[in-house]
Amino acid sequence: MIIQNYNQKEETYFNNARLDILPLLPKYSESILEIGCGNGATLKYLKAHGKCKENTGIELTEYAALEAEQFIDNTLIGDAEEIINTLESDSYDLVLCLDILEHLVDPWLMIKQISRVLKKGGVIISSIPNIRTIRVISKLAILGKFDYTNIGIMDKTHLRFFTKTSALELFNTDTLEVDLWIHSPFAEMSKSSVFNTITFGFFRDLLTEQFLIRAVKK
């Protein structure tokens, strides 16, 4: 990953607690690792609400990581693809990997390493942008455009792209098994939400910005 690209991100990119993952969370996890923890907002929320005893965050962007140090127990600053190799095996009950894998050179290797550091029966929760949306497909098929942006599905820092099928394949491995996935929620009264309602959910996969996926270590 190229650090300069992330230093150009707006501060809000790093400081939102991911409450959309709550339906996938275990009731309690002794130890949590978040890869790409930003300023620690999600880990701070989970510990404050009794979801864990100890939390650790890995963050590439230094100014976000320094802020996270105020709220979480252990902060590791640097490239997650390198840091994950230094962590002890069977150390964590839960690993959060939210909007991260699409930024990595080798997300398949990262999943193997996450499985290694998870305890048996441990859980990984991830959010994966969905390239198979009506918006992206229509621009590509009709206009011939595959334009990058500063945020969202076509974020210019994305190195990998996934559909629901390929995302689920990423997590179904020799050591991991997907036991739950959900569509990311719509913004209230958004165009996508209204269209999904009037079409009785028929195009739900094509309207979904992200898939939230949970896998368990066998």
N, C-alpha and C positions, 0 to 999 in steps of 0.2 A: 504494500500500500504506500502511497505517496503522501507524506505528512503535509506538504504544502497545500494540497487540495482540501484537507480538513481544517486547516487553520483559516481558510477563507469562508468557512461555514458561519452562518449567523448563530449567535449564542443560543437561540431557542432550539436549535438542532440537537443540543446536548442536554437540555434541562427539563424534559417532560417525564413525569412518572407514567409508566406504561400500565394503566389500570385495565386496559383491554385484555390483559393476560389473566386476570383474576379467575375467570371460569376454568382455566386449565391448571391452576396452581394446586399442589398438594396442600393439605390442611396445615402442615408444619414441616419445615426442613431444618435440621440441625445446622447445616452449613450450605451457603449459597455462593456460587461464583457467577458473576455477570461479565460476559465478554462484551466490551464496548459499553461501559457503564455510564459514559457521559459525566455529568456532575454528581452522580450518585442518587438522583431523585427516586428511581425505582427501588433501589436497595434500602434507601432511607425509609420509604413508605412501608416496605415489607417488614422491616425490623420494628418499626414503630407500632405496627399492627399485629405483632406477635407471630409472624410467619417464619421466623428463623432466630437462631441464637447468634451465629457468626456469619458475616458477609465479607466477600472479597470481590473487588472490581478490577478489571483490566481496561485501561483507556489509553488510546494512542495520542490524543491531543492533550498537551501538558496543562494548559490553563483550565480545562474542564476537570482533569484528574486532580489538580491541586485543590479545586473546590470540593471535589468528592471526598477528599481526605478528612474533611470536617465531619462527615456523616457516616462513613463506613469503616470497618475494622482494619481492612488491609487493601491498600491501593497499589497496583502495579502499573507503571507507566511505560508504554512502548508498544511494539508490534505484537498483537495477540498471536499471530502465527509462529512467532519465535518464543514468546513467553509461555505458551501452553506446553511446550516441550520440557520446560523446567519444573512443572508442577508435579507433585507426587501422585502416584496412581491411587485410585479408590479413596479420594479425599472429600468429595462433595456429594451431598444428597440431591442438589438441584443446580443445574447450569442454565442460565438465561443467555440466549444468543439472539437478540432482537434487532432486526435490520442490520445484520453484520455479515452473514455468509455471502451475500451478493457482492460485497466489497473485497472479498478475499481472492488471492491467486488460486488457492486450492481448497475450496470448501469441503471437498470429500476427505482430504487428509485432516482437516480441522475436526470433522465429525468423528473420525477415528480417535483423535487425541482427546476429544471431549468424553467419548465413551471410556477411554482409559482412566481419566481422572474421576469419573463417576463411581460411586459405590454401587454394588449390586442392588438392583431395584431402584436405583436413582433415576432422576427424570431430567430430560432436556426439554426446554420450551423455546421455540423459535418463531419469529415472524419473517415471512418471505414475500417480497413483492411479486405480484402476479403480472407477468408480461403479456398474458393472454386476455387483455381487456379490449373492450370495443374501441376505446379511444386509440390505443396503440395499433390495433389491427387495421382500423379504418385509415389511419394516417399512412400506414405502410402499404396497404393494398390499393387504396384509391389515389393517394397523393404521392406515394413513393418516398415518404419521409420517415426517417428514423432519427429524430432530433433529440439531442441530449439537453437536459435542464439542470438547474442547480439543486433541485429537491424532487422527491417523488419517485415514481417507477422508473423514469428515464434519467435519474440522477447521473451526472457525468462521472461520479466516482464509482459507479457500479461496474464490476468486471465480469459478473456472471448474471444470467437471466434464467428464471424458472417459471414453469407453469405448475398447476396443482399436481399433475402426474409426476413431473420430474422432481418437485420438492418432496413429495412423499417417498419417492425412490431414494432420495438422498438420506432419509432417516431410517428406512427399513434396511438394516444391515445384518451382518452375522451376529452382532452384539446388541443391536437396538431394534425396538419394534414400536411403530406408531400405534398408540392406543386411543388417540383423540385428535381431531383437527376441526377447526371452525373457520368460517369466513370472518374477516375483519368487519366490525360494525359500520354501518353507514352513518354519516353525519345526519343529524335530525333534519328531516324535510329537505334533504338534498335531492337533486335531479335523479341521481342513481337510486335513492331510496324510493322515490315516487314511482319511477319506471319499474322497479322491481316489484312493487306492490300491485301495479295494474297489470303486470304480466305474470302474476302468481309465482314469482321466483324462478321462472323458466330460464332466464338469462343470468342467474345469480353468479355463476363462475366468471362470466364475461364482464360483470360489473364490479367484481371484487378487486380492491387495491392490494390486499395482502391475504395470505393464509396464515393462521396461527396453528402451530403444530406441536404436539407433545409426543415424545417417545420415551420409552422406559428401557433401562439396561436389563437385559435378560439375566 
